[in-house]
Amino acid sequence: MIIGGRNFDTSRHTYIMGILNVTPDSFSDGGKYSRLDAALFHAGQMIADGADILDVGGESTRPGYERVSDEEEIERTVPVIEKLRQEFDIPISIDTYKSRVADAALDAGASLVNDIWGLKQDPEMAPVIAGRQASCCLMHNRAEAVYRSFIADVLDDLKGCIRIAEAAGISKDRILLDPGIGFGKTYEMNLEILQKIGCLKELGYPILLGTSRKSVIGLTLDLPTDQREEGTLASTIYGMLHGCSFVRVHDVKANRRAIRMTEAILREHAV
């Protein structure tokens, strides 16, 4: 897969997308990195810890979130992306479902658009990504957790996202898929799609898994957001063993170490 001019070997390695929320109200780290200096310091830490991509978000999409204007989201994210591009040599993702925000972020130096609505919320999003020859992550989402046949419906929904991307001219080697843990799903559905994550491989695209500190872990272990690292690591390794090429996480160092150890075991086993 191509992101920011780099070729990611998604068949042989699992990569880390580090989460950089520059919001005052994200569910786990809201307000911690909303200042430019704090955001840059944290970005540097994540890169040192082994992040392969940084995902910058300017609007919280936690349950019950309030939508912010395009202008406010741009004001939050663009200065950070510009400074990241100046100071670090790493691909940058913009976490948005709004085409105007994506366009401004791409201008500022982002190279991947991480869309929680999989191009279905804003009809201008796919043309913006295609026109800029950017990469994208298409996440599964629904307004309500209502399905006829859950796994089959998830796959059909993602096929719809892919059709939008293809129609706009987005190259196949620039598309990632995300099952959307925590979005439009009940607790039981989140566990089921995680358990069956490998089924997304039949769609023919690399898979990104985002479980970091989410409610499915909190509900399973009865833990608050700041105590969900072990649960996140378990889901990271499970996803890795079932074909996930990227994991989107808050705790980069721990997840990188877990992935490196697992890859070493698998290499030894292969020998």
N, C-alpha and C positions, 0 to 999 in steps of 0.2 A: 504494500500500500504506500502511496505517495502522500506525505504531509510536509508542507513547507520545503519542498525540494529534496526531502530525505526519503529514502526507500526503507520502509519498515518491513522486516522479514517476518510476516505474521504467521507463517507456517512453522517457524522454528523457535520463536521466543515470545514471551509475554511482557508487554511494555507497561510502564507506569505513567498515568495521567494524573498529575498533582492538582488538587483543587485549590484555587485561589479566589475566594469569595470577597469581593470588595463591596459588601452590602452591610447595612446596619442590623439586619434581621434574619440572616440565614439560620436554619434550625440548629446547627452545631457550633458555628464559629462567627455568628453575626456580630459585626462591629469590631472584631479583632484586627482586621486588615483593611479597614475602610480608608485609612490615611495612606497617602502615597508612600511615605517612608516605611511604614509598617508592612505594606504589601510587597515592596521591593525586597525588604529584609527577609520576609518569609519565602518569597520566590527563590532567593539565593540559597536559603536553607534547603528547600525541596530539591533544587538542582544538585546541590552538594550531596544530598541523601540518595540521589539516583533517579529523579524524575526525568522522563523522556519527553514529556509534553506538559505545558502548563495550561490549565483550563480556567479562564477568567470569567467570573459571573458577576453581573451587576444588578440582578433582580432575584430575590429569594423565590424559589418555587416549592417551599415547604407546604404541607397541607394548610389550607386556609389563607394562603398568601394574598397580598394585595398587589395588583399590577401597578407598575410605575410607568411613567411616560417614556417614550423613546428618547426624548431629550435628556431626562435624568439618567437613564441607563447609559447613554453615550457619555455623559459627563463623568459618571463613575468609572467607566471601563477604559475609554480611549486614552486618557493620560497614563494609565498604568501600562497599557499595551505598548504605547510609544516608548516609554522608559524601559520596559522589558526588552524591546527590540534593540534599543541602544546599548544595553548593558550585558545582555546574555545571548548566546548563540543556541537557541532552543526553539522548536516550533511552539506557536501559541494558538490556543483555541479560544473562541468566544462562545460562551454558554448563553445562547439567546434564541428565541423563536420569532424575532422581529427583523424584517429585512433591512430596515433603516439602520438598526443597531449593528447588524452583521456587516453591512456595507461600510459603515464608519470604522468598525473594528478591523476589517480587511485593509482599509486605507492606512490604518495605524500600524499594521504589521502582523496581524493575525493571519493564519493560513488554514484554519479549520473552523467550521461552524458546527457547534454542538446543539442541535435543535430538539428540545424535549417533545415537540409535536411532529417530528419527522416530516417536515415540509408541508404539513396539512393545515397549519394555523394561518399562515401568511402566504397568499398566492404568489407574492413577489420574491419569496425566499429562494426557491430553486433557481429562477433566472439570475439572481444576484450571485449565487454560488457558482453557477455554470459560467457566467460572463467573466468572473474573476479567476476561473480555473482553480478554485479553492477545493479543499476536501470538506467532507461533512460526516457527522455522526447522526444517524436517523434513529430516534428513540421511539419505542412503542408507547402509546398513551391513549387513554380514552377519558371522556368527561365523567363517565360513571363505570363502576365495575360490574357491568352487565354483559354477559356472554352466553352464546348458545352452546358452544364447545370451546372451552377456554384456550387450550394450546393451539388448536386449529385456527381459532379466530385471531390469536396473536400473530401467527404466521401470515394469515391473509391480510391483516392490517399492515404488517411490514412489507408485504408484497406491494400493497398500494403505495407505500412511501417510495419504494424502489421504482415503481412505474412513473411517479412524479419526477424523480431524479433523472431517470432515463429520458423522459420526454423533454426535459429542459436541456439535456446535453451534458449532464455531469458524468465524467468518466467513471467506469466501473472501479478502476484502481484508486479512486478517491472517495469511496463510500465505506463507512463503518455502520454496523447495526448494534443497537442497544435494546435489550428486552424490557427496559423500563421498570426495574425493581422499585416499588413504592409509588408508582403512578398508575392510576386507574385500575387498581387491583386490591383485593382483600389480603389480609395476612396470610391466609391459606394459599391464595393464588401466588403471592410472592414466593413462598416456599416451593410451590409446584414448578413455577417457571425457572427458579434457580436449580431445582433438582433436574429438570429436563432441558437445561441450557444448551446442551449439545444439539438439540433438534434445530436450532437456528442455523447450524452449519449447512443444512440442506439448501438454504437460500443462496449460498455461494459467496458470502462476504465475510470479512473479519468481524469478530464480535467484541464489543466493549461491555464489561460488566461493572456496574456501579452500585455497590451495596454499602459503601463506607458509612458507618455509624447510623444506618437507617433504622426505621421503626421495626422492621422485620427482625433485626438483631435485638433491639431493645425489648420487644415483646417476648421473644424466645427466651432470652436470658434474664429478663426483668431487671434491666440495667439502664441508667441514664446515658445520654449521648457521649459523655466524656469517659465512659467505661466500656466501650464497645469495640475496642481494638482487637481482642482475641476473636470475637465473632466475625469481625471483618476479615481477619487473616484466614479463618477457616473457609469463608466463602471465596476469598481470593484463590486459595489453593484448589478448592473444588472446581471453580470456574476454569482455572488454568488446566487442570487435568481433563476437562471436558471441552477444550478447544477455544477458550477465550484468549484473544490476542492482546487485549488491553484491559487494565483495571483502573478505574477512576477512584482515587483514594485521598483522604486527608493525611494519613500517617505514612509518608513515603518510605522512610527508612525501614520500618518493620516489614512492610509489604515487599520491598525490594529484597531484603534478606530472606524472607520466606520463599520468594520466587527463585532466587539464586540457589538456595539449598535444594529445592524441589527439582530444578533443572539439573543440578549436579547428580542427584540420585537417579533421575531418568536417564542421563547419559551413561552412568555406570551400569545401569540395568541393561541398556541397549548393547553395551559392549559384551 
